[in-house]
Amino acid sequence: MPDARFLFYGRVAVVMRWVRPPTGPHWLADARRPRNSSGSGTGSSRIPTDVAKELLLQRMFQGCNLNAVEALVGRAPSWDLLYGQPLTLEDGCIYLVESGAMDTCVGFGPSVSMRRGTILNAAKMLGLSSEATRTNSPKGTIRSSSDAAPEPYEVKDTGDAQAPQSPVKWRAVMATREIGSNSGPSFDLSCLRNLCPGAVATHEVRRPSNIAAFGSQALSLVVKGGRASPDVAYRPARVREISLTLVEQVFSEEAHSMQLDDVAQDQLSIFHRNCKALLTSAAWIMAAALFPEAPLEAVWALAEQGELHVFQANQRIVAEGEEGQSLIIIGQGQAIVEKVMSNGLRPVARVGPGAVIGDVCLMGVNIPRAANLTAETQVEAIRIPACGVLFVLSRFPGISSQMVQRLTLVSRQLQTGLPVWSEVIGSLQVFEQCESQFINNLAKECERSVHYFGSVLKEAESEDRSLYVLQHGHCYLEDALRGCVGEAGTGDCFGSGTPVGVLPSEGLSVRVASPVAVLLKLPRNSFVATLARFPTEARRFDMDAKAPSACVLGPLLTRLKIFSTSSPGLLRDLEKVVQTSYYMPRQTLCVEGAVDEANLMVLRGGQAMLSAKNKNTDGVILRAGNWFGELAFIGAVRRRTATIYAQTMCITAEVSRAAFLAVLEAHPKDRQRFEQITMQAMSESNRISWPMLQDTPPELDIMLSLHSERRVYAEGDSSMSALPSSDVAFLVLHGRVVVLDAAGEQVEVLEPGSCINEQVFLGFPATEHLQLLPQQHSEVQIVKRETMDLVRAAF
């Protein structure tokens, strides 16, 4: 598939209103009538191989033979589509751009250039339409209006008293009652909302729509002849029309000529399999009403970006805390939403067909999943990565008009959680050595603005000399001739002739490539006026120097006590692995008693509340600049010592323990210091040691805790059986694990403090043919042989 950025940003004719095609004799010719094609109507016999190769990149043709696709393109009739001439999309065929370009426009959005190798109208060719209904045909899995539509979202019913062993009861989400209450949404509903924002949107229950309802108010799609690039004359686009009948005919002939046996699959079978998967994905996207007014071309483009997955009962679909930069749409089956609590997993909701996990409006940023999602029955779902969603938005930017209400809400939440302006300015490397009073005065002169997908933040020819800092979002740097030549992410700076020097965006346009972008602007005049009041700062700036283009987080880490005496080299290396995460209101950043990735978190924006059994810390409010999680981060404790809830949207800078240990290997002096910190923080009462290390120096056990890995397994998780077959030993820290032999007979029960495979430390092979089955929610410490060798070398 051609590069999304090039398609959208190579040359964009920004049309903020829908332009009706002029009427008159010049436009009376049917755009589908072949022009300059061969008299037989079979098309040109000379087909560039590159066009066939690009067609193979389309999902519906993936896996097909190149010769068969070349024959298909060669036999398709072709014609020239003049610049500005409209194209009517008919049923039963697709349109392939062989050369030149076509412009598409959805609703009132800007027009987008679609170049060679792009196809249009695949949905209509295969019979998918906005009025389609579910049939027994393999072409789709679309629900009819007469079918009983199951609820996509249900929360746990706590209205009736239930016995502890009774099954969980569920009820449909009633957003008008719960979201509108003065006390705010319940805990269960908040958890569901953070995992599935579409569950409670605009105070209404969003049910899966049938196809008859879908598209009744669909946005218009206008297709016209376009211009390949600004430096090329107005040449017509060469378009080939490929019908479904022609595909079946050519592929059948190709299979016959190759004399395929029963084992090999012919091209037509591959094509039909691809189309069936795409039609299923498109039907699920339409049923979920992800973009309810989007034209079929946009729905089909989303289906092409997704992948079908099948999850068996009790299989984990989503894990709490993992990166959530993709959308998951449930097509068939039901799954349970489970929240990690200090006493285990709590079922809070159930989702079914039509449910959407993830938020389109926050695509491109790291929002950890708010809860686990486990299949209750067999679940069939489609997963669309964030880059795929953004690609479709770039190809059909007009569909973003359906997200205005949600985008407005998200932008308001973002502004409550973003770092204060003085911190943003102070984090720029060019201001790193400046005094705080100067930074505060500059922050007072800044202006914040919110922009949405497709907006141009800076024109290439603009005379604006302000410095811009991207506080949130993603942008593309565009050149008029070369298209997209670079990218800018959260924390990056751009501008032309800025007061701090020359930036990489000099002479380029900057366009928003994420649903929402929050921008901080420092006007040049304000900077110069502030600089005049601080003569000692004026010598730091050279207007002609090349300025850094991003924020730095090194000063942020030095505020933490555990890094106050660290070497500059360690801080520079840690800065490369710092990740920014977003947490929605009422989402937990960490849970007391839980075992997670042991990230060190620094709150950069927003407000959170700490909840703990310790009354001295329970109810403490955390604000920007506070940090937490250092004890689990250095390995002094196994479990989190407190629960932290986001009261507003919170933005954190996080360093994972795994990345920290990898960086620490290159700094031996810092490693020794952190080992001493861990020894001071650990207490003998909460430490479970390896039996073979009982008479060894405590430093040896502490170093193992610092460098080892911890894993948590749910009750009945069979994946634990992979541990004995690998070259590792593990120690049970919490829970109970049953050891079974090859026949399934119980051999041993491992309690906290028990270990297995410790012989690998002495060079003996690992135990084989053993099965491990957690009887409870269990935690184990895993030590590799090379880790033990590293620790022993230190003694």
URURRA-V492711 format. One record per run of one state. SS is the DSSP state (2 for helix, 1 for strand, 0 for the rest). FROM is the first residue (numbers start at 1). LEN is the number of residues. Records with the same first field share a line. If there is no record, write none. Layout:
SS=FROM-LEN + FROM-LEN
This chain:
0=1-3 + 10-15 + 28-21 + 57-2 + 62-4 + 76-1 + 82-1 + 84-2 + 87-6 + 100-2 + 107-5 + 115-4 + 121-1 + 126-27 + 157-13 + 173-2 + 179-8 + 196-1 + 202-2 + 206-15 + 226-11 + 259-8 + 288-8 + 312-4 + 319-7 + 333-2 + 342-2 + 352-4 + 358-2 + 363-4 + 368-4 + 376-3 + 396-1 + 418-3 + 432-4 + 445-1 + 453-3 + 459-8 + 473-2 + 480-3 + 489-3 + 495-3 + 499-2 + 503-6 + 513-3 + 523-1 + 533-2 + 539-7 + 547-3 + 552-2 + 559-2 + 564-4 + 576-3 + 584-4 + 591-9 + 606-2 + 612-9 + 623-4 + 629-1 + 634-9 + 647-3 + 656-1 + 665-3 + 682-2 + 687-4 + 694-4 + 708-1 + 714-4 + 723-5 + 735-2 + 741-5 + 751-4 + 757-1 + 763-8 + 775-3 + 794-2
2=4-6 + 25-3 + 49-8 + 59-3 + 66-10 + 122-4 + 175-4 + 187-9 + 197-3 + 244-15 + 267-21 + 296-10 + 360-3 + 386-10 + 397-21 + 421-7 + 429-3 + 436-9 + 524-9 + 535-4 + 554-5 + 561-3 + 568-8 + 630-4 + 657-8 + 668-14 + 684-3 + 691-3 + 698-10 + 718-5 + 758-5 + 785-9
1=77-5 + 83-1 + 86-1 + 93-7 + 102-5 + 112-3 + 119-2 + 153-4 + 170-3 + 200-2 + 204-2 + 221-5 + 237-7 + 306-6 + 316-3 + 326-7 + 335-7 + 344-8 + 356-2 + 367-1 + 372-4 + 379-7 + 428-1 + 446-7 + 456-3 + 467-6 + 475-5 + 483-6 + 492-3 + 498-1 + 501-2 + 509-4 + 516-7 + 546-1 + 550-2 + 579-5 + 588-3 + 600-6 + 608-4 + 621-2 + 627-2 + 643-4 + 650-6 + 709-5 + 728-7 + 737-4 + 746-5 + 755-2 + 771-4 + 778-7
